[in-house]
């Protein structure tokens, strides 16, 4: 299988950019603290706020990923929603994430950690697939604070939108031009194209070489969705959706197998899935929520919270100290 993209695919013609400035923030451990510490909510990162956002990027995000929330807004809304549903956040919660290895995804990791105890259990690998599997979820379950703790799992593939509005590329720190994002996803799509061009009678043999085992699996997982991605009006926008579908199935299987008997009794388990959208410096990264469920310790769905999380008319996430702050929103 094609394990990597070519140099031409990894390079683009976007304008070079400088690296992001990462601000130091006061740790916030629950929803009440968002109001208690003026200007310190996760959505109040002025270095990546609406004031300086690239309008071309924002317009493309709105067009191709309607319903996407700015990264900080997503976390603020999630924290408020969970507390309203009696889910503990802060020091007594444990976060697990399944995001791609790509360095552009660490911002979301860091901000989620601020909200959920300061650390995260990492399940993810290339393209965001939960390669840690049943073993990692079982270990994560045994690390959940008890009694009275909570478990929050967030997973997502990712895609870039560069400074010229091209979906599937991102402007990286220190690079002269934008490049593929997600590179693993692009390589998997190339693999799918190769397979689709072959005679149907030709059998596909999965690659088992340990040296690139994750990429082999990404390609294999994408293959059933390959044609729908290739035939889409914007394949790069459809690609993360196809990967999300595959990852959702994988995460469901993992939780079904590993949650019963491992997640502590009376511990709420929250499962959040979506698509990360990486952007240039000066524009907030985004998250498109596609799943938000409250589950029992056995992994059974107890409540679907997605509609509440994505309600565009819900402004409870905004701090009373900053009622007009829309620094990381893309709506109105």
C-alpha positions as CSV (number, residue, x, y, z in Angstrom):
1,X,0.0,0.0,0.0
2,X,1.0,3.6,-0.4
3,X,2.4,4.5,3.0
4,X,3.3,8.1,2.3
5,X,2.4,11.1,0.2
6,X,4.8,12.5,-2.4
7,X,6.8,15.6,-1.9
8,X,4.5,17.4,-4.3
9,X,1.4,16.4,-2.3
10,X,3.0,17.6,0.9
11,X,3.9,21.0,-0.5
12,X,1.6,23.8,-1.6
13,X,1.7,27.5,-2.6
14,X,0.3,29.1,0.5
15,X,1.9,32.1,2.1
16,X,4.5,31.3,4.8
17,X,3.5,32.1,8.3
18,X,5.1,32.3,11.7
19,X,4.4,29.8,14.5
20,X,1.6,30.3,17.1
21,X,2.1,32.0,20.4
22,X,0.8,29.8,23.2
23,X,-0.5,31.8,26.1
24,X,-0.2,30.9,29.8
25,X,-3.6,30.5,31.4
26,X,-4.9,30.1,34.9
27,X,-5.9,26.5,35.4
28,X,-9.7,26.2,35.3
29,X,-11.2,23.1,36.9
30,X,-14.9,23.5,36.6
31,X,-17.6,25.5,34.8
32,X,-18.0,28.0,37.6
33,X,-14.4,29.0,37.3
34,X,-15.0,30.2,33.7
35,X,-17.1,33.0,35.2
36,X,-14.9,33.4,38.3
37,X,-11.7,34.1,36.3
38,X,-12.5,37.0,33.9
39,X,-10.9,36.5,30.5
40,X,-9.5,33.1,31.3
41,X,-12.2,30.8,29.7
42,X,-10.9,28.4,27.1
43,X,-12.7,30.4,24.4
44,X,-10.9,33.6,25.3
45,X,-7.6,33.0,23.5
46,X,-7.1,36.4,21.9
47,X,-4.1,35.2,20.0
48,X,-6.4,32.9,18.0
49,X,-9.6,34.9,18.2
50,X,-12.2,36.2,15.8
51,X,-10.7,39.7,15.7
52,X,-7.8,38.5,13.6
53,X,-9.3,35.5,11.9
54,X,-8.7,34.9,8.3
55,X,-12.1,35.4,6.6
56,X,-11.3,33.1,3.8
57,X,-10.5,30.3,6.2
58,X,-13.6,30.9,8.3
59,X,-15.8,31.0,5.2
60,X,-14.5,27.7,4.0
61,X,-15.0,26.1,7.5
62,X,-18.6,27.3,7.5
63,X,-19.2,26.1,4.0
64,X,-17.6,22.6,4.2
65,X,-18.1,21.9,8.0
66,X,-21.4,23.6,9.0
67,X,-21.9,23.4,12.7
68,X,-18.2,23.5,13.6
69,X,-17.4,25.3,16.8
70,X,-14.3,27.2,17.5
71,X,-12.0,25.1,19.7
72,X,-12.5,27.1,22.9
73,X,-16.2,27.5,22.4
74,X,-16.5,23.7,22.0
75,X,-14.7,23.0,25.3
76,X,-16.6,25.7,27.2
77,X,-20.0,24.4,26.0
78,X,-19.0,20.8,26.7
79,X,-17.9,21.6,30.3
80,X,-21.2,23.5,31.0
81,X,-23.3,20.7,29.5
82,X,-21.6,18.0,31.5
83,X,-22.0,19.9,34.8
84,X,-25.7,20.4,33.9
85,X,-25.9,16.6,33.6
86,X,-24.2,16.0,36.9
87,X,-20.9,14.9,35.4
88,X,-17.9,16.0,37.5
89,X,-15.2,18.0,35.6
90,X,-11.9,19.2,36.8
91,X,-9.5,17.3,39.2
92,X,-11.9,14.4,39.8
93,X,-12.3,13.6,36.1
94,X,-10.0,11.7,33.7
95,X,-9.7,12.5,30.1
96,X,-8.8,10.1,27.3
97,X,-8.2,11.4,23.8
98,X,-7.7,9.7,20.5
99,X,-6.2,12.3,18.1
100,X,-3.7,12.0,15.3
101,X,0.0,12.2,16.2
102,X,0.4,15.4,14.2
103,X,1.7,18.3,16.3
104,X,-1.0,20.6,15.0
105,X,-3.5,18.6,17.2
106,X,-1.8,19.3,20.5
107,X,-3.6,22.6,21.1
108,X,-6.9,20.7,21.5
109,X,-5.2,18.1,23.8
110,X,-3.8,20.9,26.0
111,X,-7.1,22.8,26.3
112,X,-9.1,19.7,27.1
113,X,-6.5,18.9,29.8
114,X,-7.1,22.3,31.3
115,X,-10.8,21.4,31.7
116,X,-10.4,17.8,32.8
117,X,-7.8,17.3,35.5
118,X,-4.6,18.5,33.8
119,X,-3.6,15.3,32.1
120,X,-4.9,13.0,29.4
121,X,-4.6,9.3,28.6
122,X,-3.6,9.0,24.9
123,X,-5.3,6.3,22.9
124,X,-4.7,7.7,19.5
125,X,-2.3,7.2,16.6
126,X,-2.1,8.0,12.9
127,X,-5.2,9.8,11.6
128,X,-6.7,9.7,15.1
129,X,-7.6,6.0,15.2
130,X,-7.7,4.6,18.7
131,X,-4.8,2.2,18.2
132,X,-4.4,1.7,22.0
133,X,-7.5,-0.5,21.6
134,X,-9.1,-2.6,24.4
135,X,-5.9,-2.7,26.4
136,X,-5.5,1.1,26.6
137,X,-9.2,1.7,27.4
138,X,-8.9,-0.9,30.2
139,X,-5.9,0.8,31.6
140,X,-7.6,4.2,31.3
141,X,-10.6,2.8,33.2
142,X,-8.4,1.8,36.2
143,X,-7.0,5.3,36.4
144,X,-10.3,7.0,36.8
145,X,-10.5,8.9,40.2
146,X,-12.8,7.2,42.7
147,X,-15.2,7.4,44.3
148,X,-17.1,10.1,42.6
149,X,-15.0,10.5,39.5
150,X,-15.9,10.8,35.8
151,X,-14.4,9.6,32.5
152,X,-14.4,11.7,29.3
153,X,-13.3,10.3,26.0
154,X,-12.8,12.5,23.0
155,X,-11.8,11.2,19.6
156,X,-11.5,12.7,16.1
157,X,-9.7,12.6,12.8
158,X,-8.5,15.9,11.6
159,X,-8.2,18.0,8.5
160,X,-6.6,21.3,7.7
161,X,-7.8,24.5,6.0
162,X,-4.8,26.6,4.9
163,X,-4.6,30.4,4.6
164,X,-5.8,30.4,1.0
165,X,-8.9,28.3,2.0
166,X,-7.7,25.0,0.6
167,X,-9.2,22.0,2.5
168,X,-6.8,19.2,3.2
169,X,-3.7,21.4,3.7
170,X,-2.4,23.5,6.7
171,X,0.2,26.2,7.2
172,X,2.9,24.8,9.5
173,X,5.3,26.6,11.7
174,X,8.6,27.2,10.0
175,X,7.5,25.7,6.6
176,X,7.7,27.8,3.4
177,X,4.3,26.6,2.1
178,X,1.2,24.7,3.3
179,X,1.2,20.9,3.3
180,X,-1.1,17.9,3.6
181,X,-3.2,17.7,6.6
182,X,-3.9,14.9,7.5
183,X,-0.9,13.4,5.8
184,X,-1.8,9.9,7.0
185,X,-5.4,10.3,5.7
186,X,-4.1,11.5,2.3
187,X,-1.8,8.5,2.0
188,X,-4.7,6.2,2.9
189,X,-6.8,7.8,0.2
190,X,-4.1,7.3,-2.4
191,X,-4.0,3.6,-1.3
192,X,-7.8,3.4,-1.8
193,X,-7.5,5.0,-5.3
194,X,-4.9,2.4,-6.2
195,X,-7.2,-0.4,-5.0
196,X,-10.2,1.0,-6.8
197,X,-8.3,1.0,-10.1
198,X,-7.4,-2.7,-9.8
199,X,-9.4,-5.6,-11.2
200,X,-12.0,-6.6,-8.6
201,X,-10.8,-10.2,-8.8
202,X,-7.4,-9.1,-7.5
203,X,-7.3,-9.8,-3.8
204,X,-6.1,-7.1,-1.3
205,X,-3.5,-8.5,1.1
206,X,-3.2,-6.3,4.3
207,X,0.3,-5.1,5.1
208,X,1.5,-6.6,8.4
209,X,5.0,-5.0,8.6
210,X,5.3,-3.6,12.1
211,X,7.3,-0.6,10.8
212,X,4.2,0.9,9.3
213,X,1.4,-1.1,10.8
214,X,-0.7,1.9,11.8
215,X,-0.7,3.4,8.3
216,X,-1.6,0.0,6.9
217,X,-4.6,-0.1,9.2
218,X,-5.7,3.4,8.3
219,X,-5.7,2.5,4.6
220,X,-7.6,-0.7,5.3
221,X,-10.2,1.0,7.4
222,X,-10.8,3.7,4.8
223,X,-11.1,1.3,1.9
224,X,-14.8,0.5,2.4
225,X,-15.5,4.3,2.1
226,X,-12.9,5.0,-0.6
227,X,-15.4,5.4,-3.5
228,X,-17.6,7.8,-1.7
229,X,-14.6,10.0,-0.9
230,X,-13.2,9.9,-4.4
231,X,-16.7,10.7,-5.9
232,X,-17.4,13.5,-3.5
233,X,-17.6,17.1,-4.7
234,X,-14.8,17.9,-2.3
235,X,-12.9,14.7,-1.5
236,X,-10.7,16.4,1.1
237,X,-13.8,17.5,3.1
238,X,-15.4,14.1,2.8
239,X,-12.2,12.3,3.8
240,X,-12.4,13.2,7.5
241,X,-16.1,12.3,7.6
242,X,-15.3,8.8,6.2
243,X,-12.5,8.4,8.8
244,X,-14.8,9.5,11.6
245,X,-17.3,6.8,10.6
246,X,-14.6,4.2,10.8
247,X,-13.3,5.5,14.1
248,X,-16.8,5.7,15.6
249,X,-17.3,2.0,14.8
250,X,-13.9,1.1,16.3
251,X,-14.5,3.2,19.5
252,X,-17.9,1.5,20.0
253,X,-16.3,-1.9,19.8
254,X,-13.5,-1.0,22.2
255,X,-15.9,0.4,24.8
256,X,-18.3,-2.5,24.4
257,X,-15.5,-4.9,25.1
258,X,-13.5,-3.0,27.7
259,X,-15.9,-0.8,29.8
260,X,-17.9,-3.6,31.6
261,X,-16.1,-4.6,34.8
262,X,-13.4,-1.9,34.3
263,X,-15.0,1.5,34.6
264,X,-15.7,2.0,38.3
265,X,-19.3,1.6,39.6
266,X,-21.4,4.8,39.4
267,X,-18.9,6.5,37.2
268,X,-20.4,8.5,34.3
269,X,-18.6,7.8,31.0
270,X,-18.8,10.6,28.3
271,X,-18.0,9.8,24.7
272,X,-17.5,12.7,22.4
273,X,-16.6,12.3,18.7
274,X,-16.1,14.7,15.8
275,X,-13.7,16.3,13.4
276,X,-10.8,18.5,14.3
277,X,-10.2,21.4,11.8
278,X,-6.7,22.9,11.9
279,X,-6.2,26.5,10.7
280,X,-3.4,29.1,10.3
281,X,-2.1,31.2,13.1
282,X,-4.5,34.1,13.8
283,X,-7.6,31.9,13.2
284,X,-9.1,29.6,15.8
285,X,-8.9,25.8,15.3
286,X,-12.4,24.3,15.1
287,X,-14.2,21.1,16.2
288,X,-17.2,19.7,14.5
289,X,-19.1,17.6,17.1
290,X,-20.8,14.6,15.7
291,X,-21.3,12.5,18.8
292,X,-21.8,13.4,22.5
293,X,-23.2,10.6,24.7
294,X,-23.5,10.0,28.4
295,X,-22.9,6.3,29.0
296,X,-23.1,3.9,32.0
297,X,-20.0,2.3,33.5
298,X,-20.9,-0.7,31.3
299,X,-20.7,1.5,28.2
300,X,-24.5,1.6,27.5
301,X,-25.9,4.8,26.1
302,X,-28.0,6.7,28.7
303,X,-28.4,10.1,27.1
304,X,-27.7,11.6,23.7
305,X,-26.4,15.2,24.4
306,X,-25.3,16.1,20.9
307,X,-28.3,18.4,20.1
308,X,-27.6,20.4,23.3
309,X,-23.9,20.7,22.6
310,X,-24.5,21.9,19.1
311,X,-27.5,24.2,19.8
312,X,-26.6,27.5,18.1
313,X,-29.0,29.4,20.3
314,X,-27.4,28.2,23.6
315,X,-25.2,30.9,25.0
316,X,-24.9,29.5,28.6
317,X,-21.3,28.6,27.8
318,X,-20.4,32.3,27.7
319,X,-19.1,33.7,31.0
320,X,-21.2,36.4,32.7
321,X,-17.9,38.4,32.9
322,X,-17.7,38.5,29.1
323,X,-21.3,38.2,27.8
324,X,-20.4,39.8,24.4
325,X,-17.2,37.9,23.8
326,X,-17.3,36.0,20.6
327,X,-13.6,35.7,20.1
328,X,-13.8,32.1,18.9
329,X,-17.3,31.8,17.5
330,X,-18.1,31.5,13.8
331,X,-21.8,32.1,14.0
332,X,-23.4,35.4,13.5
